Amino acid sequence: MENYISEVKETLENTELICLSRWDKTVQLYYKKYGKYFVCVVVKMENSTGFLITTYLTAKIKVGEELWRK
C-alpha cells in the first residue's frame, strides 16, 4: 500500500461507505472505490478517537453492519 498513500488519505477524507467489523465492534472499515477496486482503511475506535490498524485493496466489501453510506 506504500504506493497508495494519497488514496488512503482520500478514503478517510471522502469515505463512500463505513461498515462495522463483524468480529470487533470497536473496529470500523472505511471504503472508497478506485477503478475496479476499493481501498479499505481499517480504524480502531477508542475513547472517541481512532487509530489506523491497516489498509488494503479489495474487490469486495466485507460483510458487516453498514454505519454510513454517501
CHARMM-style PDB file with segment names, atoms N, HN, CA, C and O in Angstrom:
ATOM      1  N   MET     1       0.816  -1.194   0.000  1.00  0.00      PROA
ATOM      2  CA  MET     1       0.000   0.000   0.000  1.00  0.00      PROA
ATOM      3  C   MET     1       0.864   1.265   0.000  1.00  0.00      PROA
ATOM      4  O   MET     1       0.343   2.380  -0.007  1.00  0.00      PROA
ATOM      5  N   GLU     2       2.155   1.086   0.007  1.00  0.00      PROA
ATOM      6  HN  GLU     2       2.579   0.180   0.012  1.00  0.00      PROA
ATOM      7  CA  GLU     2       3.061   2.236   0.008  1.00  0.00      PROA
ATOM      8  C   GLU     2       2.783   3.175  -1.164  1.00  0.00      PROA
ATOM      9  O   GLU     2       2.945   4.388  -1.027  1.00  0.00      PROA
ATOM     10  N   ASN     3       2.375   2.647  -2.298  1.00  0.00      PROA
ATOM     11  HN  ASN     3       2.244   1.662  -2.409  1.00  0.00      PROA
ATOM     12  CA  ASN     3       2.103   3.463  -3.481  1.00  0.00      PROA
ATOM     13  C   ASN     3       0.708   4.075  -3.472  1.00  0.00      PROA
ATOM     14  O   ASN     3       0.327   4.749  -4.430  1.00  0.00      PROA
ATOM     15  N   TYR     4      -0.056   3.855  -2.415  1.00  0.00      PROA
ATOM     16  HN  TYR     4       0.253   3.307  -1.637  1.00  0.00      PROA
ATOM     17  CA  TYR     4      -1.444   4.316  -2.337  1.00  0.00      PROA
ATOM     18  C   TYR     4      -1.688   5.277  -1.169  1.00  0.00      PROA
ATOM     19  O   TYR     4      -2.815   5.383  -0.686  1.00  0.00      PROA
ATOM     20  N   ILE     5      -0.652   5.973  -0.713  1.00  0.00      PROA
ATOM     21  HN  ILE     5       0.263   5.887  -1.105  1.00  0.00      PROA
ATOM     22  CA  ILE     5      -0.796   6.874   0.438  1.00  0.00      PROA
ATOM     23  C   ILE     5      -1.850   7.940   0.181  1.00  0.00      PROA
ATOM     24  O   ILE     5      -2.669   8.212   1.058  1.00  0.00      PROA
ATOM     25  N   SER     6      -1.851   8.550  -0.999  1.00  0.00      PROA
ATOM     26  HN  SER     6      -1.185   8.329  -1.712  1.00  0.00      PROA
ATOM     27  CA  SER     6      -2.846   9.596  -1.284  1.00  0.00      PROA
ATOM     28  C   SER     6      -4.258   9.012  -1.340  1.00  0.00      PROA
ATOM     29  O   SER     6      -5.211   9.676  -0.930  1.00  0.00      PROA
ATOM     30  N   GLU     7      -4.408   7.793  -1.836  1.00  0.00      PROA
ATOM     31  HN  GLU     7      -3.634   7.254  -2.169  1.00  0.00      PROA
ATOM     32  CA  GLU     7      -5.724   7.148  -1.875  1.00  0.00      PROA
ATOM     33  C   GLU     7      -6.224   6.814  -0.467  1.00  0.00      PROA
ATOM     34  O   GLU     7      -7.419   6.914  -0.191  1.00  0.00      PROA
ATOM     35  N   VAL     8      -5.314   6.419   0.418  1.00  0.00      PROA
ATOM     36  HN  VAL     8      -4.343   6.337   0.195  1.00  0.00      PROA
ATOM     37  CA  VAL     8      -5.689   6.139   1.803  1.00  0.00      PROA
ATOM     38  C   VAL     8      -6.184   7.414   2.470  1.00  0.00      PROA
ATOM     39  O   VAL     8      -7.220   7.399   3.136  1.00  0.00      PROA
ATOM     40  N   LYS     9      -5.462   8.513   2.302  1.00  0.00      PROA
ATOM     41  HN  LYS     9      -4.621   8.524   1.761  1.00  0.00      PROA
ATOM     42  CA  LYS     9      -5.893   9.804   2.858  1.00  0.00      PROA
ATOM     43  C   LYS     9      -7.243  10.217   2.284  1.00  0.00      PROA
ATOM     44  O   LYS     9      -8.128  10.657   3.018  1.00  0.00      PROA
ATOM     45  N   GLU    10      -7.394  10.073   0.975  1.00  0.00      PROA
ATOM     46  HN  GLU    10      -6.675   9.715   0.380  1.00  0.00      PROA
ATOM     47  CA  GLU    10      -8.650  10.432   0.315  1.00  0.00      PROA
ATOM     48  C   GLU    10      -9.809   9.561   0.806  1.00  0.00      PROA
ATOM     49  O   GLU    10     -10.931  10.045   0.951  1.00  0.00      PROA
ATOM     50  N   THR    11      -9.540   8.291   1.059  1.00  0.00      PROA
ATOM     51  HN  THR    11      -8.628   7.898   0.941  1.00  0.00      PROA
ATOM     52  CA  THR    11     -10.565   7.385   1.569  1.00  0.00      PROA
ATOM     53  C   THR    11     -11.061   7.862   2.933  1.00  0.00      PROA
ATOM     54  O   THR    11     -12.264   7.836   3.193  1.00  0.00      PROA
ATOM     55  N   LEU    12     -10.161   8.292   3.797  1.00  0.00      PROA
ATOM     56  HN  LEU    12      -9.184   8.313   3.585  1.00  0.00      PROA
ATOM     57  CA  LEU    12     -10.565   8.787   5.110  1.00  0.00      PROA
ATOM     58  C   LEU    12     -11.269  10.142   5.030  1.00  0.00      PROA
ATOM     59  O   LEU    12     -12.189  10.408   5.804  1.00  0.00      PROA
ATOM     60  N   GLU    13     -10.849  10.988   4.111  1.00  0.00      PROA
ATOM     61  HN  GLU    13     -10.102  10.772   3.482  1.00  0.00      PROA
ATOM     62  CA  GLU    13     -11.431  12.327   3.983  1.00  0.00      PROA
ATOM     63  C   GLU    13     -12.761  12.321   3.232  1.00  0.00      PROA
ATOM     64  O   GLU    13     -13.637  13.132   3.532  1.00  0.00      PROA
ATOM     65  N   ASN    14     -12.926  11.426   2.270  1.00  0.00      PROA
ATOM     66  HN  ASN    14     -12.214  10.767   2.026  1.00  0.00      PROA
ATOM     67  CA  ASN    14     -14.123  11.377   1.426  1.00  0.00      PROA
ATOM     68  C   ASN    14     -14.646   9.949   1.318  1.00  0.00      PROA
ATOM     69  O   ASN    14     -14.791   9.406   0.222  1.00  0.00      PROA
ATOM     70  N   THR    15     -14.919   9.367   2.443  1.00  0.00      PROA
ATOM     71  HN  THR    15     -14.801   9.808   3.333  1.00  0.00      PROA
ATOM     72  CA  THR    15     -15.384   7.986   2.523  1.00  0.00      PROA
ATOM     73  C   THR    15     -16.699   7.802   1.772  1.00  0.00      PROA
ATOM     74  O   THR    15     -17.571   8.669   1.811  1.00  0.00      PROA
ATOM     75  N   GLU    16     -16.832   6.679   1.095  1.00  0.00      PROA
ATOM     76  HN  GLU    16     -16.123   5.975   1.063  1.00  0.00      PROA
ATOM     77  CA  GLU    16     -18.094   6.336   0.426  1.00  0.00      PROA
ATOM     78  C   GLU    16     -18.946   5.414   1.283  1.00  0.00      PROA
ATOM     79  O   GLU    16     -20.173   5.424   1.175  1.00  0.00      PROA
ATOM     80  N   LEU    17     -18.301   4.609   2.141  1.00  0.00      PROA
ATOM     81  HN  LEU    17     -17.305   4.602   2.229  1.00  0.00      PROA
ATOM     82  CA  LEU    17     -19.022   3.631   2.952  1.00  0.00      PROA
ATOM     83  C   LEU    17     -18.221   3.337   4.218  1.00  0.00      PROA
ATOM     84  O   LEU    17     -17.001   3.182   4.170  1.00  0.00      PROA
ATOM     85  N   ILE    18     -18.927   3.261   5.361  1.00  0.00      PROA
ATOM     86  HN  ILE    18     -19.918   3.387   5.400  1.00  0.00      PROA
ATOM     87  CA  ILE    18     -18.317   2.839   6.618  1.00  0.00      PROA
ATOM     88  C   ILE    18     -19.101   1.639   7.138  1.00  0.00      PROA
ATOM     89  O   ILE    18     -20.324   1.691   7.266  1.00  0.00      PROA
ATOM     90  N   CYS    19     -18.386   0.564   7.434  1.00  0.00      PROA
ATOM     91  HN  CYS    19     -17.392   0.522   7.330  1.00  0.00      PROA
ATOM     92  CA  CYS    19     -19.000  -0.644   7.988  1.00  0.00      PROA
ATOM     93  C   CYS    19     -18.357  -0.968   9.327  1.00  0.00      PROA
ATOM     94  O   CYS    19     -17.205  -0.621   9.587  1.00  0.00      PROA
ATOM     95  N   LEU    20     -19.120  -1.632  10.158  1.00  0.00      PROA
ATOM     96  HN  LEU    20     -20.056  -1.914   9.947  1.00  0.00      PROA
ATOM     97  CA  LEU    20     -18.635  -2.102  11.453  1.00  0.00      PROA
ATOM     98  C   LEU    20     -18.116  -3.517  11.277  1.00  0.00      PROA
ATOM     99  O   LEU    20     -18.748  -4.341  10.616  1.00  0.00      PROA
ATOM    100  N   SER    21     -16.967  -3.796  11.869  1.00  0.00      PROA
ATOM    101  HN  SER    21     -16.454  -3.127  12.406  1.00  0.00      PROA
ATOM    102  CA  SER    21     -16.397  -5.138  11.805  1.00  0.00      PROA
ATOM    103  C   SER    21     -17.344  -6.148  12.446  1.00  0.00      PROA
ATOM    104  O   SER    21     -17.981  -5.852  13.457  1.00  0.00      PROA
ATOM    105  N   ARG    22     -17.436  -7.325  11.865  1.00  0.00      PROA
ATOM    106  HN  ARG    22     -16.919  -7.565  11.044  1.00  0.00      PROA
ATOM    107  CA  ARG    22     -18.250  -8.395  12.452  1.00  0.00      PROA
ATOM    108  C   ARG    22     -17.590  -8.972  13.685  1.00  0.00      PROA
ATOM    109  O   ARG    22     -18.271  -9.527  14.547  1.00  0.00      PROA
ATOM    110  N   TRP    23     -16.279  -8.852  13.787  1.00  0.00      PROA
ATOM    111  HN  TRP    23     -15.725  -8.401  13.087  1.00  0.00      PROA
ATOM    112  CA  TRP    23     -15.531  -9.518  14.850  1.00  0.00      PROA
ATOM    113  C   TRP    23     -15.212  -8.608  16.024  1.00  0.00      PROA
ATOM    114  O   TRP    23     -15.093  -9.079  17.155  1.00  0.00      PROA
ATOM    115  N   ASP    24     -15.074  -7.320  15.775  1.00  0.00      PROA
ATOM    116  HN  ASP    24     -15.172  -6.937  14.856  1.00  0.00      PROA
ATOM    117  CA  ASP    24     -14.697  -6.376  16.832  1.00  0.00      PROA
ATOM    118  C   ASP    24     -15.518  -5.106  16.644  1.00  0.00      PROA
ATOM    119  O   ASP    24     -15.317  -4.373  15.675  1.00  0.00      PROA
ATOM    120  N   LYS    25     -16.424  -4.848  17.549  1.00  0.00      PROA
ATOM    121  HN  LYS    25     -16.587  -5.444  18.336  1.00  0.00      PROA
ATOM    122  CA  LYS    25     -17.354  -3.721  17.411  1.00  0.00      PROA
ATOM    123  C   LYS    25     -16.685  -2.368  17.608  1.00  0.00      PROA
ATOM    124  O   LYS    25     -17.333  -1.334  17.445  1.00  0.00      PROA
ATOM    125  N   THR    26     -15.394  -2.354  17.958  1.00  0.00      PROA
ATOM    126  HN  THR    26     -14.868  -3.194  18.091  1.00  0.00      PROA
ATOM    127  CA  THR    26     -14.665  -1.088  18.045  1.00  0.00      PROA
ATOM    128  C   THR    26     -13.884  -0.798  16.764  1.00  0.00      PROA
ATOM    129  O   THR    26     -13.162   0.196  16.685  1.00  0.00      PROA
ATOM    130  N   VAL    27     -14.029  -1.666  15.763  1.00  0.00      PROA
ATOM    131  HN  VAL    27     -14.615  -2.473  15.827  1.00  0.00      PROA
ATOM    132  CA  VAL    27     -13.297  -1.509  14.505  1.00  0.00      PROA
ATOM    133  C   VAL    27     -14.263  -1.134  13.387  1.00  0.00      PROA
ATOM    134  O   VAL    27     -15.306  -1.760  13.199  1.00  0.00      PROA
ATOM    135  N   GLN    28     -13.879  -0.083  12.647  1.00  0.00      PROA
ATOM    136  HN  GLN    28     -13.032   0.426  12.800  1.00  0.00      PROA
ATOM    137  CA  GLN    28     -14.674   0.379  11.511  1.00  0.00      PROA
ATOM    138  C   GLN    28     -13.847   0.261  10.235  1.00  0.00      PROA
ATOM    139  O   GLN    28     -12.633   0.462  10.248  1.00  0.00      PROA
ATOM    140  N   LEU    29     -14.525  -0.069   9.127  1.00  0.00      PROA
ATOM    141  HN  LEU    29     -15.512  -0.231   9.117  1.00  0.00      PROA
ATOM    142  CA  LEU    29     -13.875  -0.211   7.830  1.00  0.00      PROA
ATOM    143  C   LEU    29     -14.380   0.892   6.907  1.00  0.00      PROA
ATOM    144  O   LEU    29     -15.577   0.985   6.635  1.00  0.00      PROA
ATOM    145  N   TYR    30     -13.466   1.721   6.432  1.00  0.00      PROA
ATOM    146  HN  TYR    30     -12.494   1.645   6.653  1.00  0.00      PROA
ATOM    147  CA  TYR    30     -13.771   2.850   5.555  1.00  0.00      PROA
ATOM    148  C   TYR    30     -13.431   2.455   4.130  1.00  0.00      PROA
ATOM    149  O   TYR    30     -12.322   1.997   3.854  1.00  0.00      PROA
ATOM    150  N   TYR    31     -14.390   2.630   3.217  1.00  0.00      PROA
ATOM    151  HN  TYR    31     -15.292   3.002   3.441  1.00  0.00      PROA
ATOM    152  CA  TYR    31     -14.208   2.211   1.825  1.00  0.00      PROA
ATOM    153  C   TYR    31     -14.360   3.372   0.857  1.00  0.00      PROA
ATOM    154  O   TYR    31     -15.186   4.262   1.058  1.00  0.00      PROA
ATOM    155  N   LYS    32     -13.555   3.350  -0.192  1.00  0.00      PROA
ATOM    156  HN  LYS    32     -12.884   2.627  -0.355  1.00  0.00      PROA
ATOM    157  CA  LYS    32     -13.710   4.256  -1.331  1.00  0.00      PROA
ATOM    158  C   LYS    32     -13.270   3.489  -2.572  1.00  0.00      PROA
ATOM    159  O   LYS    32     -12.249   2.801  -2.567  1.00  0.00      PROA
ATOM    160  N   LYS    33     -14.059   3.620  -3.633  1.00  0.00      PROA
ATOM    161  HN  LYS    33     -14.888   4.179  -3.637  1.00  0.00      PROA
ATOM    162  CA  LYS    33     -13.785   2.881  -4.876  1.00  0.00      PROA
ATOM    163  C   LYS    33     -12.809   3.647  -5.765  1.00  0.00      PROA
ATOM    164  O   LYS    33     -12.934   4.855  -5.965  1.00  0.00      PROA
ATOM    165  N   TYR    34     -11.840   2.914  -6.289  1.00  0.00      PROA
ATOM    166  HN  TYR    34     -11.738   1.932  -6.127  1.00  0.00      PROA
ATOM    167  CA  TYR    34     -10.856   3.432  -7.249  1.00  0.00      PROA
ATOM    168  C   TYR    34     -10.793   2.426  -8.385  1.00  0.00      PROA
ATOM    169  O   TYR    34     -10.209   1.353  -8.238  1.00  0.00      PROA
ATOM    170  N   GLY    35     -11.391   2.769  -9.516  1.00  0.00      PROA
ATOM    171  HN  GLY    35     -11.866   3.641  -9.636  1.00  0.00      PROA
ATOM    172  CA  GLY    35     -11.433   1.828 -10.631  1.00  0.00      PROA
ATOM    173  C   GLY    35     -12.265   0.620 -10.272  1.00  0.00      PROA
ATOM    174  O   GLY    35     -13.413   0.763  -9.852  1.00  0.00      PROA
ATOM    175  N   LYS    36     -11.704  -0.578 -10.432  1.00  0.00      PROA
ATOM    176  HN  LYS    36     -10.772  -0.694 -10.774  1.00  0.00      PROA
ATOM    177  CA  LYS    36     -12.458  -1.791 -10.119  1.00  0.00      PROA
ATOM    178  C   LYS    36     -12.221  -2.295  -8.697  1.00  0.00      PROA
ATOM    179  O   LYS    36     -12.776  -3.321  -8.306  1.00  0.00      PROA
ATOM    180  N   TYR    37     -11.400  -1.580  -7.918  1.00  0.00      PROA
ATOM    181  HN  TYR    37     -10.949  -0.746  -8.236  1.00  0.00      PROA
ATOM    182  CA  TYR    37     -11.092  -1.979  -6.547  1.00  0.00      PROA
ATOM    183  C   TYR    37     -11.515  -0.920  -5.534  1.00  0.00      PROA
ATOM    184  O   TYR    37     -11.707   0.248  -5.873  1.00  0.00      PROA
ATOM    185  N   PHE    38     -11.653  -1.352  -4.298  1.00  0.00      PROA
ATOM    186  HN  PHE    38     -11.498  -2.301  -4.024  1.00  0.00      PROA
ATOM    187  CA  PHE    38     -11.889  -0.456  -3.180  1.00  0.00      PROA
ATOM    188  C   PHE    38     -10.608  -0.370  -2.355  1.00  0.00      PROA
ATOM    189  O   PHE    38      -9.907  -1.364  -2.168  1.00  0.00      PROA
ATOM    190  N   VAL    39     -10.317   0.826  -1.868  1.00  0.00      PROA
ATOM    191  HN  VAL    39     -10.887   1.634  -2.020  1.00  0.00      PROA
ATOM    192  CA  VAL    39      -9.329   0.950  -0.803  1.00  0.00      PROA
ATOM    193  C   VAL    39     -10.112   0.810   0.488  1.00  0.00      PROA
ATOM    194  O   VAL    39     -11.127   1.481   0.674  1.00  0.00      PROA
ATOM    195  N   CYS    40      -9.652  -0.055   1.381  1.00  0.00      PROA
ATOM    196  HN  CYS    40      -8.827  -0.601   1.230  1.00  0.00      PROA
ATOM    197  CA  CYS    40     -10.263  -0.236   2.692  1.00  0.00      PROA
ATOM    198  C   CYS    40      -9.262   0.215   3.744  1.00  0.00      PROA
ATOM    199  O   CYS    40      -8.122  -0.247   3.781  1.00  0.00      PROA
ATOM    200  N   VAL    41      -9.712   1.133   4.603  1.00  0.00      PROA
ATOM    201  HN  VAL    41     -10.639   1.508   4.573  1.00  0.00      PROA
ATOM    202  CA  VAL    41      -8.893   1.604   5.713  1.00  0.00      PROA
ATOM    203  C   VAL    41      -9.567   1.110   6.989  1.00  0.00      PROA
ATOM    204  O   VAL    41     -10.725   1.432   7.254  1.00  0.00      PROA
ATOM    205  N   VAL    42      -8.842   0.334   7.767  1.00  0.00      PROA
ATOM    206  HN  VAL    42      -7.901   0.072   7.552  1.00  0.00      PROA
ATOM    207  CA  VAL    42      -9.379  -0.266   8.988  1.00  0.00      PROA
ATOM    208  C   VAL    42      -8.934   0.587  10.178  1.00  0.00      PROA
ATOM    209  O   VAL    42      -7.743   0.791  10.412  1.00  0.00      PROA
ATOM    210  N   VAL    43      -9.937   1.079  10.926  1.00  0.00      PROA
ATOM    211  HN  VAL    43     -10.904   0.913  10.736  1.00  0.00      PROA
ATOM    212  CA  VAL    43      -9.677   2.004  12.028  1.00  0.00      PROA
ATOM    213  C   VAL    43     -10.271   1.448  13.316  1.00  0.00      PROA
ATOM    214  O   VAL    43     -11.423   1.013  13.336  1.00  0.00      PROA
ATOM    215  N   LYS    44      -9.493   1.461  14.382  1.00  0.00      PROA
ATOM    216  HN  LYS    44      -8.558   1.814  14.366  1.00  0.00      PROA
ATOM    217  CA  LYS    44      -9.981   1.047  15.703  1.00  0.00      PROA
ATOM    218  C   LYS    44     -10.355   2.306  16.473  1.00  0.00      PROA
ATOM    219  O   LYS    44      -9.554   3.234  16.587  1.00  0.00      PROA
ATOM    220  N   MET    45     -11.581   2.333  17.002  1.00  0.00      PROA
ATOM    221  HN  MET    45     -12.231   1.580  16.910  1.00  0.00      PROA
ATOM    222  CA  MET    45     -12.081   3.493  17.735  1.00  0.00      PROA
ATOM    223  C   MET    45     -11.995   3.213  19.234  1.00  0.00      PROA
ATOM    224  O   MET    45     -12.517   2.210  19.719  1.00  0.00      PROA
ATOM    225  N   GLU    46     -11.330   4.113  19.959  1.00  0.00      PROA
ATOM    226  HN  GLU    46     -10.906   4.928  19.565  1.00  0.00      PROA
ATOM    227  CA  GLU    46     -11.225   4.009  21.411  1.00  0.00      PROA
ATOM    228  C   GLU    46     -11.306   5.408  22.008  1.00  0.00      PROA
ATOM    229  O   GLU    46     -10.585   6.311  21.585  1.00  0.00      PROA
ATOM    230  N   ASN    47     -12.183   5.587  22.990  1.00  0.00      PROA
ATOM    231  HN  ASN    47     -12.768   4.853  23.334  1.00  0.00      PROA
ATOM    232  CA  ASN    47     -12.300   6.863  23.700  1.00  0.00      PROA
ATOM    233  C   ASN    47     -12.516   8.038  22.745  1.00  0.00      PROA
ATOM    234  O   ASN    47     -11.874   9.079  22.889  1.00  0.00      PROA
ATOM    235  N   SER    48     -13.405   7.879  21.783  1.00  0.00      PROA
ATOM    236  HN  SER    48     -13.926   7.033  21.667  1.00  0.00      PROA
ATOM    237  CA  SER    48     -13.770   8.918  20.809  1.00  0.00      PROA
ATOM    238  C   SER    48     -12.640   9.293  19.853  1.00  0.00      PROA
ATOM    239  O   SER    48     -12.755  10.282  19.129  1.00  0.00      PROA
ATOM    240  N   THR    49     -11.563   8.532  19.837  1.00  0.00      PROA
ATOM    241  HN  THR    49     -11.470   7.728  20.426  1.00  0.00      PROA
ATOM    242  CA  THR    49     -10.505   8.747  18.858  1.00  0.00      PROA
ATOM    243  C   THR    49     -10.245   7.437  18.135  1.00  0.00      PROA
ATOM    244  O   THR    49     -10.602   6.364  18.621  1.00  0.00      PROA
ATOM    245  N   GLY    50      -9.629   7.535  16.988  1.00  0.00      PROA
ATOM    246  HN  GLY    50      -9.339   8.407  16.594  1.00  0.00      PROA
ATOM    247  CA  GLY    50      -9.356   6.335  16.216  1.00  0.00      PROA
ATOM    248  C   GLY    50      -7.898   6.253  15.815  1.00  0.00      PROA
ATOM    249  O   GLY    50      -7.205   7.268  15.739  1.00  0.00      PROA
ATOM    250  N   PHE    51      -7.438   5.043  15.560  1.00  0.00      PROA
ATOM    251  HN  PHE    51      -8.000   4.219  15.622  1.00  0.00      PROA
ATOM    252  CA  PHE    51      -6.112   4.878  15.001  1.00  0.00      PROA
ATOM    253  C   PHE    51      -6.164   3.826  13.915  1.00  0.00      PROA
ATOM    254  O   PHE    51      -6.915   2.854  13.998  1.00  0.00      PROA
ATOM    255  N   LEU    52      -5.357   4.038  12.901  1.00  0.00      PROA
ATOM    256  HN  LEU    52      -4.747   4.827  12.834  1.00  0.00      PROA
ATOM    257  CA  LEU    52      -5.336   3.177  11.732  1.00  0.00      PROA
ATOM    258  C   LEU    52      -4.666   1.855  12.076  1.00  0.00      PROA
ATOM    259  O   LEU    52      -3.553   1.823  12.602  1.00  0.00      PROA
ATOM    260  N   ILE    53      -5.361   0.768  11.772  1.00  0.00      PROA
ATOM    261  HN  ILE    53      -6.265   0.794  11.345  1.00  0.00      PROA
ATOM    262  CA  ILE    53      -4.803  -0.572  12.001  1.00  0.00      PROA
ATOM    263  C   ILE    53      -4.083  -1.057  10.748  1.00  0.00      PROA
ATOM    264  O   ILE    53      -2.926  -1.473  10.805  1.00  0.00      PROA
ATOM    265  N   THR    54      -4.789  -0.999   9.605  1.00  0.00      PROA
ATOM    266  HN  THR    54      -5.729  -0.662   9.559  1.00  0.00      PROA
ATOM    267  CA  THR    54      -4.211  -1.480   8.348  1.00  0.00      PROA
ATOM    268  C   THR    54      -5.005  -0.900   7.187  1.00  0.00      PROA
ATOM    269  O   THR    54      -6.069  -0.311   7.377  1.00  0.00      PROA
ATOM    270  N   THR    55      -4.476  -1.073   5.994  1.00  0.00      PROA
ATOM    271  HN  THR    55      -3.612  -1.551   5.840  1.00  0.00      PROA
ATOM    272  CA  THR    55      -5.182  -0.712   4.761  1.00  0.00      PROA
ATOM    273  C   THR    55      -4.944  -1.825   3.746  1.00  0.00      PROA
ATOM    274  O   THR    55      -3.940  -2.535   3.805  1.00  0.00      PROA
ATOM    275  N   TYR    56      -5.884  -1.961   2.816  1.00  0.00      PROA
ATOM    276  HN  TYR    56      -6.700  -1.384   2.769  1.00  0.00      PROA
ATOM    277  CA  TYR    56      -5.700  -2.964   1.764  1.00  0.00      PROA
ATOM    278  C   TYR    56      -6.614  -2.661   0.588  1.00  0.00      PROA
ATOM    279  O   TYR    56      -7.582  -1.912   0.717  1.00  0.00      PROA
ATOM    280  N   LEU    57      -6.299  -3.250  -0.556  1.00  0.00      PROA
ATOM    281  HN  LEU    57      -5.513  -3.859  -0.660  1.00  0.00      PROA
ATOM    282  CA  LEU    57      -7.155  -3.189  -1.748  1.00  0.00      PROA
ATOM    283  C   LEU    57      -8.027  -4.428  -1.758  1.00  0.00      PROA
ATOM    284  O   LEU    57      -7.583  -5.518  -1.397  1.00  0.00      PROA
ATOM    285  N   THR    58      -9.278  -4.254  -2.177  1.00  0.00      PROA
ATOM    286  HN  THR    58      -9.639  -3.368  -2.470  1.00  0.00      PROA
ATOM    287  CA  THR    58     -10.193  -5.388  -2.242  1.00  0.00      PROA
ATOM    288  C   THR    58     -11.184  -5.178  -3.386  1.00  0.00      PROA
ATOM    289  O   THR    58     -11.510  -4.047  -3.746  1.00  0.00      PROA
ATOM    290  N   ALA    59     -11.648  -6.280  -3.942  1.00  0.00      PROA
ATOM    291  HN  ALA    59     -11.382  -7.198  -3.650  1.00  0.00      PROA
ATOM    292  CA  ALA    59     -12.667  -6.221  -4.988  1.00  0.00      PROA
ATOM    293  C   ALA    59     -14.071  -6.255  -4.393  1.00  0.00      PROA
ATOM    294  O   ALA    59     -15.043  -5.897  -5.058  1.00  0.00      PROA
ATOM    295  N   LYS    60     -14.174  -6.694  -3.121  1.00  0.00      PROA
ATOM    296  HN  LYS    60     -13.384  -6.985  -2.580  1.00  0.00      PROA
ATOM    297  CA  LYS    60     -15.475  -6.845  -2.472  1.00  0.00      PROA
ATOM    298  C   LYS    60     -15.471  -6.180  -1.102  1.00  0.00      PROA
ATOM    299  O   LYS    60     -14.455  -6.154  -0.407  1.00  0.00      PROA
ATOM    300  N   ILE    61     -16.618  -5.651  -0.734  1.00  0.00      PROA
ATOM    301  HN  ILE    61     -17.444  -5.672  -1.298  1.00  0.00      PROA
ATOM    302  CA  ILE    61     -16.800  -5.078   0.590  1.00  0.00      PROA
ATOM    303  C   ILE    61     -17.085  -6.213   1.563  1.00  0.00      PROA
ATOM    304  O   ILE    61     -17.882  -7.105   1.272  1.00  0.00      PROA
ATOM    305  N   LYS    62     -16.432  -6.176   2.720  1.00  0.00      PROA
ATOM    306  HN  LYS    62     -15.785  -5.451   2.957  1.00  0.00      PROA
ATOM    307  CA  LYS    62     -16.630  -7.206   3.742  1.00  0.00      PROA
ATOM    308  C   LYS    62     -18.054  -7.145   4.291  1.00  0.00      PROA
ATOM    309  O   LYS    62     -18.676  -6.083   4.317  1.00  0.00      PROA
ATOM    310  N   VAL    63     -18.551  -8.280   4.722  1.00  0.00      PROA
ATOM    311  HN  VAL    63     -18.046  -9.142   4.701  1.00  0.00      PROA
ATOM    312  CA  VAL    63     -19.872  -8.346   5.337  1.00  0.00      PROA
ATOM    313  C   VAL    63     -19.773  -7.725   6.719  1.00  0.00      PROA
ATOM    314  O   VAL    63     -18.859  -8.034   7.482  1.00  0.00      PROA
ATOM    315  N   GLY    64     -20.710  -6.854   7.036  1.00  0.00      PROA
ATOM    316  HN  GLY    64     -21.453  -6.603   6.415  1.00  0.00      PROA
ATOM    317  CA  GLY    64     -20.751  -6.210   8.349  1.00  0.00      PROA
ATOM    318  C   GLY    64     -21.850  -5.179   8.365  1.00  0.00      PROA
ATOM    319  O   GLY    64     -22.399  -4.832   7.319  1.00  0.00      PROA
ATOM    320  N   GLU    65     -22.173  -4.689   9.534  1.00  0.00      PROA
ATOM    321  HN  GLU    65     -21.727  -4.970  10.384  1.00  0.00      PROA
ATOM    322  CA  GLU    65     -23.231  -3.694   9.672  1.00  0.00      PROA
ATOM    323  C   GLU    65     -22.801  -2.392   9.002  1.00  0.00      PROA
ATOM    324  O   GLU    65     -21.722  -1.867   9.275  1.00  0.00      PROA
ATOM    325  N   GLU    66     -23.655  -1.883   8.127  1.00  0.00      PROA
ATOM    326  HN  GLU    66     -24.531  -2.310   7.905  1.00  0.00      PROA
ATOM    327  CA  GLU    66     -23.381  -0.626   7.459  1.00  0.00      PROA
ATOM    328  C   GLU    66     -23.714   0.518   8.423  1.00  0.00      PROA
ATOM    329  O   GLU    66     -24.836   0.626   8.918  1.00  0.00      PROA
ATOM    330  N   LEU    67     -22.710   1.371   8.675  1.00  0.00      PROA
ATOM    331  HN  LEU    67     -21.799   1.283   8.272  1.00  0.00      PROA
ATOM    332  CA  LEU    67     -22.906   2.508   9.575  1.00  0.00      PROA
ATOM    333  C   LEU    67     -23.260   3.781   8.828  1.00  0.00      PROA
ATOM    334  O   LEU    67     -24.032   4.603   9.322  1.00  0.00      PROA
ATOM    335  N   TRP    68     -22.694   3.945   7.631  1.00  0.00      PROA
ATOM    336  HN  TRP    68     -22.067   3.277   7.230  1.00  0.00      PROA
ATOM    337  CA  TRP    68     -22.892   5.180   6.863  1.00  0.00      PROA
ATOM    338  C   TRP    68     -22.583   4.914   5.398  1.00  0.00      PROA
ATOM    339  O   TRP    68     -21.679   4.144   5.071  1.00  0.00      PROA
ATOM    340  N   ARG    69     -23.350   5.565   4.513  1.00  0.00      PROA
ATOM    341  HN  ARG    69     -24.083   6.190   4.778  1.00  0.00      PROA
ATOM    342  CA  ARG    69     -23.117   5.466   3.065  1.00  0.00      PROA
ATOM    343  C   ARG    69     -23.308   6.849   2.462  1.00  0.00      PROA
ATOM    344  O   ARG    69     -24.246   7.565   2.813  1.00  0.00      PROA
ATOM    345  N   LYS    70     -22.423   7.215   1.565  1.00  0.00      PROA
ATOM    346  HN  LYS    70     -21.661   6.633   1.280  1.00  0.00      PROA
ATOM    347  CA  LYS    70     -22.500   8.505   0.877  1.00  0.00      PROA
ATOM    348  C   LYS    70     -23.640   8.501  -0.112  1.00  0.00      PROA
ATOM    349  OT1 LYS    70     -23.871   9.500  -0.793  1.00  0.00      PROA
TER     350      LYS     70
END
